[in-house]
């Protein structure tokens, strides 16, 4: 007989308050929680939501400065000098969902905040939250603990108009969290680039941009643009772009000040506009890939009612904006080319060079595909998984899948034996990959291993066709393993830079030592950890317990039973974070280019 179902009556129906619901289902509001080790972790979303409100004031012409401070314990202070929250609505504006002025386009025309949710989410997820509004010589403040109001004050003040928010993320939700200065720095610079003239102070550091997106593009290109950027700005659209000598196109797109890492309709419309602008000027029909290859672009649009595909706003979904963005970009590009013949010549020269390379590759690609079919229908080095993301169905709640790229059969054997075949695939390299730095695209089709890896990932036509959520480099923790890892990163950055830029590439952290006695076993990721656990397991008494220490020379030496825990739910991954386009070029040139005295000196000094 089937088990008796649990009692379901009126007593089981619960009604949560706004902030209780946020605490109960935080992922619905801010995506991942995390500890601060990833730029999309929740603590940065909380910081963003508070600063967004201050930037909204600047956008509406109220306040030119925002002060930010973050203490060692993670307590955040954000003070703006805008209009200040109306004193009679201070409590409601930070605690009641669907309450706020963001719904009034008279007050906030292009809001970057969460439209009445943002500050409430920060309040609900903070162990301590305090808001103080200053208006015309008066102030009102409210203090909360885990979203529950604990104190209110009001009175006279000498403070200038504006709002001060203080919050401490709740350790119950964000365990062992820490604000990474590098991630905070990157976020604050984005605010500066998107809001030319705004000054953001993080303690004594000032974030300020005079030229907005032009400054961002200049930083990303690092002087490697083929021509001076094409730049356009009006009330709702701003963009700047130039071509580099790279193989892929790279974009930094924003909607109402929010970075849309996955692009969306505004980005696809921008790319279409660039293509149509070049073709209109040249009176030719260049292909999209020929025009776009090598472009580095920045784009910002302002929309009164943006529709995003998720709460964390990584991708814009508005379809009604496509036509006007396409037309504005097309007209701006063709106009710039008509006005500057040298600019036009350089663009067409780059496009025609791309076209020539593509035609030269056609026969090479055809030959490579024919050769691959003869070898096998399946890719020999790939042990595939069963589940793959349905990228064309945003609503599908699919499980995350991943592919491990390993060196040699022994390491692959351990992972294959211990993996979850539903979501974990393995691609085993036969030997050291080729150093592709400075090599032409044709080499990708002539090198069997690289071609097989590209096919396994399914990224030949577009990165959007990627068959895996995470591409994980699983190499040994020795000099050879590090070299193979660098060669793989060079491969991805040289030919498929967006794969890294969009955060798909990771490095698997595996233990170097195993320390154990008869009672306990510990896996250590550094010499320091090994020494600490050795002392712990030996004990404090006069008679030391026997401790066995094993150093894993390679992944193949870790038994499948042990390996299972390192690629299971507690897997430790380090995401490969890409700097600017110019930084990538400089780093690859230094490490993977021709041997130089500087590189030799650097290696010798660091080895010593």
Helices and strands as residue ranges (DSSP letters): G 10-12, H 18-24, H 27-30, H 42-59, E 65-70, E 75-80, G 87-89, H 90-95, G 101-103, H 118-124, E 126-135, E 138-145, E 148-156, E 162-169, H 181-194, E 199-202, E 205-207, H 213-221, E 230-233, E 237-243, E 250-255, E 258-259, H 265-282, H 288-292, E 295-301, H 322-339, H 341-375, E 382-383, E 402-407, H 408-418, E 424-429, H 442-446, H 448-457, G 463-465, E 470-474, H 479-495, H 497-501, E 505-508, E 513-516, E 521-524, H 527-538, E 548-551, G 555-557, H 560-566, E 573-575, H 581-592, H 597-607
